């Protein structure tokens, strides 16, 4: 792309490209679905690094930003190493700034401080994760415009100013408060007011080109990189955002989004979102008048670049992964519980898997405090039997390797029935598995989509008009997996848990484990 473009008034605005990697860019796992139940385990980090490098080569001057939720819900090696491999990955791909999400806040200020400024002084002290290199902390600032400073606040800046070529670009970032995610000790100010105050400060400092980041619990089911889902455009923050913010990048669950909306001054503004879990990089190409520093918004271009798993993976990132796995091995081998007998993952004739039933029980156990009334899981996520005897994190990860995040989805009984009807068509092949308080009957003589003839929760028949909150993994609830009623209906919220953290907690709290007795599903043939 030509780095110069003549504007209608004859000036030559410089194009300053702002790249924003997915908020999950540091999360190493990634998968591509073939069908609802089939998915190979693929790690997206090396391919994301390759994509970013190619975009940087095309852009010249650029910023790489992340909206937040960059830690937590990660692969075991980075979780066991307190998120340090994620920060190393961000440093490697050249992240210039990262917003603060609920995951960062939930882990607390002390944890984020350790990622920004480690307490070590010498080379030996900083070598905390051999064979990984000494950990020096984040080479980029965390930005959080609406975090209220206090003794337990994360070490953040309300804004950042970056010089891109000879132009200054200001970055502001907010986390949307929510009543549906775990509480944290850090307080959040009203995001609109915080952005107004921060923008005013930036303009006082002479910065006119301003990019906003927002980490939101909003969910959209769009899969078209060029489409604009109304779930984003209908957000109050999007509709009423300070008119001086030239582009808004939204971190949310779901697919990509590319929107052009009009601000409160009736000027066009791009509002974009990358696909979650490192599946795309949103590219915002700002046309900036070098004389005034203002963004010429009609000339701003934007697109979502899909991270292609068929590209050549980045060798340095693959080496980082190898080192992280080796460094995490000792912690992964520590005992967290035990099983009194092997728990097989194979399914019987009725489609029940003892291990999948344990997984469902573990997820309900972990999410009851977040309102879950039942759990539904897919046995296809399991890769090995649970062995008898002492159980370590490594054992559990061998059993359940994906590290999927868990979501609660509140739906009507009618939608819940549809979900069971859909999943029941895979009885005997891929599931589903349910928590111990659920019983259902499948009549294989009935037509597809109407085979579940009885469904009870805690001994009560499901009421089509009542609401039920089910905990499921992201595979069953994400709009990426077409056809799931949990993606298309109801209210979906992230729990702050992963499938393996739920299983670890269950093994620790409820062990020694044994194979549950069958009988949660009855199949009529």
C-alpha positions as CSV (number, residue, x, y, z in Angstrom):
1,X,0.0,0.0,0.0
2,X,1.2,3.5,-0.9
3,X,2.2,5.2,2.4
4,X,0.9,8.5,1.2
5,X,-2.5,9.5,0.0
6,X,-3.7,12.9,-1.1
7,X,-6.7,14.2,0.8
8,X,-9.4,16.4,-0.8
9,X,-7.8,19.6,0.5
10,X,-4.5,18.8,-1.2
11,X,-2.6,17.8,2.0
12,X,-0.6,14.6,2.1
13,X,-1.8,12.6,5.2
14,X,0.6,10.0,6.3
15,X,-1.0,6.6,6.8
16,X,-0.2,5.2,10.3
17,X,-1.3,1.6,10.6
18,X,-2.5,0.4,14.0
19,X,-2.5,-3.4,14.3
20,X,-4.5,-5.0,17.0
21,X,-3.9,-8.7,17.7
22,X,-6.7,-10.7,19.3
23,X,-6.9,-10.3,23.1
24,X,-6.1,-14.0,23.3
25,X,-2.9,-13.6,21.3
26,X,-0.8,-14.9,24.1
27,X,-3.0,-18.0,24.5
28,X,-1.2,-20.7,22.8
29,X,-4.1,-23.2,22.1
30,X,-6.2,-22.9,19.0
31,X,-8.5,-25.2,17.1
32,X,-10.3,-25.5,13.8
33,X,-13.6,-27.2,13.8
34,X,-14.4,-29.8,11.1
35,X,-17.9,-30.5,12.4
36,X,-19.6,-29.9,15.8
37,X,-17.8,-32.6,17.7
38,X,-14.5,-33.0,15.7
39,X,-11.5,-30.8,16.2
40,X,-7.8,-31.3,16.1
41,X,-5.7,-29.7,18.8
42,X,-3.8,-26.9,17.2
43,X,-1.7,-24.2,18.8
44,X,-2.3,-20.8,17.2
45,X,0.5,-18.8,18.7
46,X,3.2,-19.6,16.1
47,X,0.8,-18.8,13.2
48,X,-0.3,-15.6,14.9
49,X,3.3,-14.5,15.2
50,X,3.8,-15.2,11.5
51,X,0.7,-13.2,10.6
52,X,1.7,-10.2,12.7
53,X,5.2,-10.3,11.2
54,X,3.8,-10.2,7.6
55,X,1.4,-7.4,8.5
56,X,4.2,-5.4,10.0
57,X,6.4,-5.8,6.9
58,X,3.5,-4.5,4.8
59,X,2.7,-1.6,7.2
60,X,6.0,0.0,7.9
61,X,5.2,2.2,11.0
62,X,2.7,0.4,13.1
63,X,1.4,-0.3,16.7
64,X,0.4,-3.7,17.9
65,X,-2.3,-3.5,20.6
66,X,-4.3,-5.9,22.7
67,X,-7.6,-5.0,24.3
68,X,-7.2,-7.2,27.5
69,X,-8.1,-10.6,28.9
70,X,-4.6,-11.7,27.7
71,X,-3.9,-13.9,30.7
72,X,-6.0,-16.6,32.3
73,X,-7.8,-19.3,30.3
74,X,-4.5,-20.3,28.8
75,X,-2.6,-23.4,28.0
76,X,-1.3,-25.4,31.0
77,X,2.4,-24.4,30.5
78,X,1.7,-20.7,30.7
79,X,-0.9,-21.1,33.5
80,X,1.5,-23.2,35.6
81,X,4.2,-20.5,35.1
82,X,2.0,-17.7,36.3
83,X,1.4,-16.3,32.8
84,X,5.1,-15.4,32.2
85,X,5.2,-17.3,28.9
86,X,2.3,-15.2,27.6
87,X,4.2,-12.0,28.4
88,X,7.3,-13.4,26.7
89,X,5.2,-14.1,23.7
90,X,3.8,-10.6,23.6
91,X,7.3,-9.2,23.9
92,X,8.4,-11.4,21.1
93,X,5.7,-10.3,18.6
94,X,6.2,-6.7,19.6
95,X,3.0,-5.7,21.5
96,X,3.1,-2.0,22.1
97,X,0.3,-1.8,24.7
98,X,-2.3,-3.9,26.3
99,X,-5.6,-3.1,27.9
100,X,-6.8,-4.6,31.2
101,X,-9.6,-7.1,31.1
102,X,-11.5,-8.9,33.8
103,X,-9.0,-11.8,33.8
104,X,-6.2,-9.4,34.7
105,X,-8.3,-7.8,37.4
106,X,-9.4,-11.1,38.8
107,X,-5.9,-12.3,39.3
108,X,-5.1,-9.1,41.3
109,X,-2.7,-6.2,41.3
110,X,0.1,-8.2,42.8
111,X,0.1,-10.7,40.0
112,X,-0.1,-8.1,37.3
113,X,2.8,-6.2,39.0
114,X,4.9,-9.4,38.9
115,X,4.4,-9.4,35.1
116,X,5.2,-5.8,34.7
117,X,8.1,-5.4,37.1
118,X,9.6,-8.6,38.5
119,X,11.2,-8.4,41.9
120,X,14.4,-10.0,40.7
121,X,17.6,-8.0,40.3
122,X,20.3,-10.4,39.0
123,X,20.4,-12.6,36.0
124,X,20.2,-15.7,38.3
125,X,17.3,-14.3,40.3
126,X,15.4,-13.6,37.0
127,X,16.0,-17.1,35.8
128,X,12.8,-18.4,37.4
129,X,11.7,-20.7,34.7
130,X,14.6,-22.5,33.1
131,X,15.0,-23.4,30.3
132,X,13.1,-20.2,29.5
133,X,15.4,-17.1,29.5
134,X,15.5,-14.7,32.5
135,X,12.1,-13.1,32.9
136,X,12.4,-9.3,32.8
137,X,8.7,-8.4,32.6
138,X,6.5,-6.8,30.0
139,X,8.2,-4.6,27.5
140,X,4.9,-2.8,27.0
141,X,2.5,-0.8,29.2
142,X,-0.8,-2.0,30.5
143,X,-3.4,0.7,29.9
144,X,-6.6,1.1,31.9
145,X,-8.4,4.4,31.8
146,X,-11.1,3.5,34.2
147,X,-9.2,1.5,36.9
148,X,-9.5,3.5,40.1
149,X,-6.0,3.9,41.7
150,X,-5.7,2.3,45.1
151,X,-3.2,0.2,47.1
152,X,-4.5,-2.9,45.4
153,X,-4.9,-1.6,41.8
154,X,-3.1,-3.1,39.0
155,X,0.0,-1.1,37.8
156,X,-1.5,0.6,34.8
157,X,-1.5,3.9,33.0
158,X,-4.7,5.8,32.1
159,X,-3.4,6.3,28.6
160,X,-0.3,5.8,26.5
161,X,1.3,8.1,23.8
162,X,3.2,6.4,21.0
163,X,5.2,8.1,18.4
164,X,4.5,6.4,15.0
165,X,7.0,7.9,12.6
166,X,6.5,11.7,13.2
167,X,2.9,11.5,14.5
168,X,1.8,11.0,18.0
169,X,-1.0,8.5,18.6
170,X,-2.8,8.3,22.0
171,X,-4.2,5.0,23.3
172,X,-7.0,4.9,25.8
173,X,-8.5,1.7,27.2
174,X,-11.4,0.7,29.4
175,X,-12.9,-2.4,30.9
176,X,-16.6,-2.6,31.0
177,X,-18.0,-3.3,34.5
178,X,-20.2,-6.3,34.7
179,X,-22.4,-8.0,37.4
180,X,-22.1,-11.3,35.7
181,X,-18.4,-12.0,36.1
182,X,-16.4,-12.7,39.3
183,X,-15.8,-9.7,41.6
184,X,-12.3,-8.3,41.9
185,X,-10.7,-6.1,44.5
186,X,-10.0,-3.4,41.9
187,X,-12.7,-0.9,41.4
188,X,-13.8,0.4,38.0
189,X,-14.9,3.9,37.3
190,X,-17.7,4.7,34.8
191,X,-16.0,4.0,31.4
192,X,-17.6,6.9,29.6
193,X,-16.6,9.5,32.1
194,X,-13.1,8.0,32.4
195,X,-12.7,8.2,28.6
196,X,-13.9,11.8,28.5
197,X,-11.3,12.8,31.2
198,X,-8.5,10.8,29.5
199,X,-9.2,12.2,26.1
200,X,-9.2,15.7,27.5
201,X,-5.8,15.1,29.0
202,X,-4.4,13.7,25.8
203,X,-5.6,16.8,23.8
204,X,-4.1,19.1,26.5
205,X,-0.8,17.3,25.7
206,X,-1.3,18.0,22.0
207,X,-2.3,14.5,20.9
208,X,-5.2,14.5,18.4
209,X,-5.0,11.0,16.9
210,X,-6.7,8.8,19.5
211,X,-7.4,5.0,19.4
212,X,-9.7,3.4,22.0
213,X,-9.6,-0.1,23.3
214,X,-12.5,-1.7,25.2
215,X,-12.7,-5.1,26.9
216,X,-16.3,-6.1,27.0
217,X,-18.4,-9.2,28.0
218,X,-20.4,-8.5,24.8
219,X,-20.9,-11.6,22.7
220,X,-21.7,-11.6,19.0
221,X,-22.3,-14.6,16.6
222,X,-20.9,-13.0,13.5
223,X,-18.4,-15.1,11.4
224,X,-18.0,-12.8,8.4
225,X,-14.9,-10.6,8.8
226,X,-16.5,-7.8,6.9
227,X,-19.9,-7.8,8.6
228,X,-21.1,-5.6,11.4
229,X,-23.1,-7.3,14.2
230,X,-25.6,-5.1,16.0
231,X,-24.5,-6.5,19.3
232,X,-21.5,-4.1,19.0
233,X,-23.2,-1.1,17.4
234,X,-25.9,-1.2,20.1
235,X,-23.5,-1.0,23.0
236,X,-24.0,2.3,24.9
237,X,-20.3,2.9,24.9
238,X,-20.2,2.6,21.1
239,X,-23.2,4.9,20.6
240,X,-22.1,7.6,23.1
241,X,-18.3,7.4,22.9
242,X,-16.4,10.6,23.0
243,X,-16.3,12.0,19.5
244,X,-12.6,12.6,19.7
245,X,-11.8,8.9,19.7
246,X,-11.0,8.2,16.1
247,X,-11.2,4.4,16.1
248,X,-12.6,1.9,18.6
249,X,-11.3,-1.7,18.9
250,X,-13.5,-4.0,20.9
251,X,-12.3,-7.2,22.6
252,X,-15.3,-9.5,23.0
253,X,-16.2,-13.2,22.6
254,X,-17.1,-14.3,19.2
255,X,-16.1,-13.7,15.6
256,X,-14.7,-10.7,13.8
257,X,-16.5,-7.5,13.2
258,X,-16.0,-4.5,10.9
259,X,-18.3,-1.5,11.5
260,X,-18.5,2.1,10.4
261,X,-20.7,4.2,12.7
262,X,-21.4,7.8,13.2
263,X,-20.3,9.4,16.5
264,X,-22.2,12.0,18.5
265,X,-20.9,14.7,16.2
266,X,-22.1,12.8,13.1
267,X,-18.6,12.0,12.0
268,X,-17.8,8.5,10.7
269,X,-15.8,6.3,13.0
270,X,-14.6,2.7,12.6
271,X,-15.6,0.2,15.4
272,X,-13.9,-3.1,14.9
273,X,-13.3,-6.4,16.7
274,X,-10.9,-9.3,16.0
275,X,-12.1,-12.9,16.2
276,X,-11.4,-14.1,19.8
277,X,-8.8,-16.7,20.7
278,X,-6.1,-15.3,18.3
279,X,-8.1,-16.3,15.2
280,X,-7.6,-12.9,13.5
281,X,-5.8,-9.6,13.6
282,X,-7.7,-6.5,13.1
283,X,-5.9,-3.9,11.0
284,X,-6.8,-0.2,11.3
285,X,-5.0,2.0,8.8
286,X,-5.3,5.6,10.0
287,X,-4.8,8.4,7.5
288,X,-3.3,11.3,9.6
289,X,-2.7,14.8,8.4
290,X,0.9,15.5,9.5
291,X,0.2,19.3,9.8
292,X,-2.6,19.0,12.3
293,X,-2.2,15.5,13.7
294,X,-5.9,14.8,13.1
295,X,-7.2,11.6,11.6
296,X,-8.9,11.9,8.3
297,X,-11.7,9.5,9.1
298,X,-13.2,8.9,5.7
299,X,-9.8,7.7,4.5
300,X,-9.4,5.2,7.4
301,X,-9.4,1.7,6.2
302,X,-9.9,-1.5,8.2
303,X,-10.0,-5.2,7.7
304,X,-9.7,-8.5,9.7
305,X,-6.8,-10.7,8.7
306,X,-7.6,-14.3,9.5
307,X,-4.7,-16.3,11.1
308,X,-4.2,-19.1,8.7
309,X,-3.0,-22.3,10.3
310,X,-1.6,-23.4,6.9
311,X,1.1,-20.7,7.0
312,X,4.6,-21.5,8.1
313,X,4.7,-21.2,11.9
314,X,7.1,-18.8,13.6
315,X,10.2,-20.8,14.7
316,X,10.9,-18.6,17.7
317,X,7.4,-19.0,19.1
318,X,7.6,-22.8,18.7
319,X,10.8,-22.7,20.6
320,X,9.2,-20.6,23.3
321,X,6.4,-23.2,23.6
322,X,9.0,-26.0,23.9
323,X,10.8,-24.2,26.6
324,X,7.6,-23.4,28.5
325,X,6.5,-27.0,28.4
326,X,9.9,-28.1,29.8
327,X,9.8,-25.3,32.5
328,X,6.3,-26.2,33.6
329,X,7.0,-30.0,33.8
330,X,7.9,-30.1,37.5
331,X,4.8,-28.2,38.6
332,X,2.7,-30.3,36.3
333,X,3.8,-33.4,38.1
334,X,2.8,-32.3,41.6
335,X,0.0,-34.4,43.0
336,X,-3.4,-32.6,43.4
337,X,-5.6,-35.6,44.2
338,X,-6.1,-39.3,43.4
339,X,-8.5,-41.8,41.8
340,X,-9.4,-45.1,43.5
341,X,-9.8,-46.8,40.2
342,X,-9.3,-46.1,36.5
343,X,-12.1,-43.9,35.0
344,X,-12.5,-44.9,31.3
345,X,-13.5,-42.4,28.7
346,X,-15.0,-45.0,26.3
347,X,-18.7,-44.8,25.8
348,X,-21.2,-47.6,26.4
349,X,-24.1,-48.5,24.2
350,X,-26.2,-45.7,25.6
351,X,-23.5,-43.1,24.9
352,X,-22.4,-42.7,28.5
353,X,-18.7,-42.1,29.2
354,X,-17.8,-42.5,32.9
355,X,-15.0,-39.9,32.5
356,X,-17.2,-37.5,30.6
357,X,-19.7,-37.7,33.4
358,X,-16.9,-36.8,35.8
359,X,-16.0,-33.8,33.7
360,X,-19.6,-32.6,33.7
361,X,-19.8,-33.1,37.5
362,X,-16.6,-31.1,37.9
363,X,-17.8,-28.2,35.8
364,X,-21.1,-28.0,37.7
365,X,-19.2,-28.2,41.0
366,X,-17.0,-25.3,39.9
367,X,-19.8,-23.1,38.4
368,X,-22.6,-23.6,40.9
369,X,-21.5,-20.4,42.7
370,X,-21.9,-18.6,39.4
371,X,-25.5,-19.7,39.0
372,X,-25.1,-22.9,37.1
373,X,-27.9,-25.5,37.6
374,X,-26.6,-28.2,35.3
375,X,-23.6,-29.1,33.1
376,X,-23.4,-30.5,29.7
377,X,-20.1,-31.7,28.2
378,X,-18.8,-33.4,25.1
379,X,-16.8,-36.7,25.5
380,X,-15.0,-35.9,22.2
381,X,-12.8,-33.5,24.1
382,X,-11.3,-36.4,26.1
383,X,-8.1,-38.0,24.9
384,X,-7.3,-40.7,27.5
385,X,-8.6,-42.6,30.5
386,X,-8.1,-41.2,34.0
387,X,-5.5,-43.4,35.7
388,X,-5.9,-44.8,39.2
389,X,-3.7,-43.6,42.0
390,X,-2.1,-40.2,42.5
391,X,-3.2,-37.5,40.0
392,X,-1.2,-34.6,38.8
393,X,-2.0,-31.6,36.7
394,X,-0.1,-33.4,33.9
395,X,-2.4,-36.4,34.2
396,X,-5.5,-34.2,34.0
397,X,-4.1,-32.4,31.0
398,X,-3.4,-35.7,29.2
399,X,-7.0,-36.6,29.8
400,X,-8.4,-33.1,28.8
401,X,-5.8,-31.2,26.7
402,X,-7.8,-28.3,25.2
403,X,-8.0,-25.8,28.1
404,X,-11.4,-24.6,27.0
405,X,-12.9,-21.7,28.9
406,X,-16.3,-22.4,30.6
407,X,-19.4,-20.3,30.1
408,X,-22.8,-20.2,31.7
409,X,-25.7,-19.9,29.3
410,X,-29.2,-19.0,30.5
411,X,-31.8,-20.3,28.2
412,X,-35.5,-21.3,28.4
413,X,-36.5,-24.9,28.9
414,X,-37.6,-24.9,25.3
415,X,-34.1,-24.0,24.1
416,X,-32.6,-26.5,26.5
417,X,-34.8,-29.2,25.0
418,X,-33.6,-28.2,21.5
419,X,-30.0,-28.5,22.6
420,X,-30.5,-32.0,24.0
421,X,-32.4,-33.0,20.8
422,X,-29.5,-31.7,18.7
423,X,-26.8,-33.4,20.8
424,X,-28.7,-36.6,21.2
425,X,-28.4,-37.4,17.5
426,X,-24.8,-38.3,18.4
427,X,-25.7,-40.8,21.1
428,X,-23.3,-43.7,21.0
429,X,-20.7,-41.7,19.1
430,X,-19.9,-38.3,20.6
431,X,-22.2,-37.8,23.6
432,X,-23.4,-35.7,25.3
433,X,-22.5,-36.1,28.9
434,X,-24.5,-34.4,31.7
435,X,-24.0,-33.7,35.4
436,X,-25.3,-36.2,38.0
437,X,-28.5,-34.2,38.6
438,X,-29.8,-34.6,35.0
439,X,-31.7,-37.5,33.5
440,X,-32.9,-37.8,30.0
441,X,-34.4,-40.4,27.7
442,X,-33.7,-40.7,24.0
443,X,-36.1,-42.6,21.8
444,X,-34.2,-43.5,18.6
445,X,-37.4,-44.5,16.9
446,X,-38.5,-40.8,16.8
447,X,-37.4,-38.4,14.0
448,X,-34.2,-36.4,14.4
449,X,-34.6,-33.3,16.5
450,X,-37.4,-34.8,18.6
451,X,-35.8,-37.9,20.2
452,X,-35.4,-36.6,23.7
453,X,-38.8,-37.7,25.2
454,X,-38.0,-36.9,28.9
455,X,-35.6,-34.4,30.5
456,X,-35.4,-33.8,34.2
457,X,-33.1,-31.6,36.4
458,X,-33.0,-32.4,40.1
459,X,-35.9,-34.8,39.6
460,X,-38.2,-32.1,38.1
461,X,-39.4,-32.2,34.5
462,X,-38.0,-29.3,32.5
463,X,-40.5,-26.5,32.0
464,X,-40.4,-25.0,28.5
465,X,-41.2,-21.6,29.8
466,X,-38.8,-21.5,32.8
467,X,-35.2,-20.4,32.6
468,X,-32.2,-22.7,33.2
469,X,-28.5,-21.9,33.5
470,X,-26.2,-24.5,32.1
471,X,-22.4,-24.5,32.2
472,X,-20.7,-25.6,29.0
473,X,-17.2,-25.3,27.5
474,X,-16.5,-22.7,24.8
475,X,-16.7,-25.4,22.1
476,X,-20.4,-26.0,22.8
477,X,-21.3,-22.4,23.4
478,X,-19.2,-20.4,20.9
479,X,-20.8,-18.9,17.7
480,X,-17.8,-20.4,15.9
481,X,-19.4,-23.8,16.1
482,X,-22.5,-23.4,13.9
483,X,-25.7,-25.0,15.0
484,X,-25.3,-25.0,18.8
485,X,-28.5,-23.6,20.5
486,X,-26.2,-22.3,23.3
487,X,-24.5,-20.0,20.8
488,X,-27.7,-18.8,19.1
489,X,-30.0,-18.3,22.1
490,X,-30.0,-17.1,25.7
491,X,-27.6,-15.1,27.7
492,X,-24.0,-16.2,27.7
493,X,-21.3,-15.2,30.3
494,X,-17.7,-16.2,30.9
495,X,-17.2,-17.8,34.3
496,X,-13.5,-17.1,34.6
497,X,-12.8,-20.9,34.7
498,X,-11.3,-23.4,32.3
499,X,-12.3,-27.0,31.9
500,X,-9.0,-28.1,33.4
501,X,-9.1,-25.7,36.3
502,X,-12.6,-27.0,37.1
503,X,-11.4,-30.6,36.9
504,X,-8.4,-29.8,39.1
505,X,-10.6,-28.3,41.7
506,X,-13.0,-31.3,41.6
507,X,-10.2,-33.8,42.0
508,X,-8.8,-31.9,44.9
509,X,-12.2,-31.3,46.6
510,X,-14.0,-34.5,45.9
511,X,-11.4,-37.2,45.6
512,X,-10.5,-39.9,45.6
513,X,-12.5,-40.3,42.4
514,X,-14.2,-43.4,41.0
515,X,-16.2,-44.1,37.9
516,X,-19.8,-42.9,38.2
517,X,-22.5,-45.5,37.8
518,X,-24.3,-45.3,34.4
519,X,-28.0,-44.3,34.2
520,X,-28.0,-40.6,33.4
521,X,-29.3,-41.4,29.9
522,X,-31.8,-44.0,28.8
523,X,-31.8,-45.0,25.1
524,X,-34.9,-46.7,23.6
525,X,-34.3,-48.5,20.4
